[in-house]
């Protein structure tokens, strides 16, 4: 997995591939961000959708304060 520097991205005028950008219900672009954490000797990753790097940081802060396990996923239905 590669992490994109948005500063470099803006400088080169490149855009993320379409699969990493969505539109919300208001038509605003939302982007996929990678998260990384360590647990014991291992490094793990997760992903979240956010409107900007700053929004992603705020979401991680909120996770630190309130994240909980809801349950194990068994299936996914595409809409």
Buried (B, 14 or more C-beta within 10 A) or exposed (E): EEEBEBEEEEEEEEEEEEEBEEEEEEEEEBBBBEBEEEEEEEEEEEEBBBBEBEBBEEBBEEEEEEEEEEEEEEEEEEE
